[in-house]
Amino acid sequence: MHRTQQSSMNREAFHDLTSRASSPTLWWMGQMGFLMKLGSTLISIDYYALPSENRQIPPPVPAEELDGISLFFGTHNHSDHMDIPSWKIWLNTCPGARFVFPRAHQEFLIREGFPEDRLIGLNDGETVQAGGITIHAVAAAHEFLDQDPETGLYPCLQYILECGGKRIYHAGDTLRYEGMLPTLRALGHFDCAILPINGRDAVRYRANCIGNMTFQESADLAGELCPGLVIPGHWDMFASNSADPTAFADYLDAKYGPSVPCLIPSYLTPITL
């Protein structure tokens, strides 16, 4: 297992880290969590900041130390992707921020006390602009597509973010499904693709831990999309739901070679596109 050592960062150190960054820059926060600086906009996507004894690593930046964020993204309503207790903290510490999420969860968030004017609920095929960023939403199949037959809403999404001529693809939690590849290709070339690699199996499914692409499936998706950079995610947080990112990188290299560069991220280490 690829491991990295890190300690939690306070607010001053966090401000120093982000202010010195050239744009666009990404920082891995564990699991599928990333901070991104795109243009002058600082965003957070799928950041799980809640301490838990089940985590293998502590939150790189405690929730109360994180501020200055304009957009908080969640790909689906699991705590390691939409961390609702932390989102409630950020409602106050980031008073101008808005929250981007699958619209299937809008009523839930309103019941949890989120003001409707702070919410940006999206569904498959929709595009919106916020904070100088163009956001495209694509349905995700977290084991299943699970489209609501009455509303047409999907509970899980993938996001493509465009800003300053750069395009970043964050797959959230998903399997491949029919029609996904041409949908992604139609959105243009990706300068960076962030893909889950933890896979799925019977043990996890029986424990209600639903799955994602295997590292081989993610490598093949990367090989077909040919992004400028591919980053594996969803392999570090929980011992019972992890994978080996070096196996992903090795398989990707063996099959596609240098045409698809790969970076195994380290916590809070800047990734400049």
Secondary structure, 3 states (H helix, E strand, C coil): CCCCCCCCCCHHHHHHHHHCCCCCEEEEEECCEEEEEECCEEEEECCCCCCCCCCCCCCCCCHHHCCCCCEEECCCCCCCCCCHHHHHHHHHHCCCCEEEEEHHHHHHHHHCCCCHHHEEEECCCCEEEECCEEEEEEECECCCCCCCCCCCCCCCEEEEEEECCEEEEECCCCECCCCHHHHHHHCCCCCEEEEECCCCCHHHHHCCCCCCCCHHHHHHHHHHHCCCCEEEECCCCCCCCCCCHHHHHHHHHHHHHHHCCECCCCECCCEEC
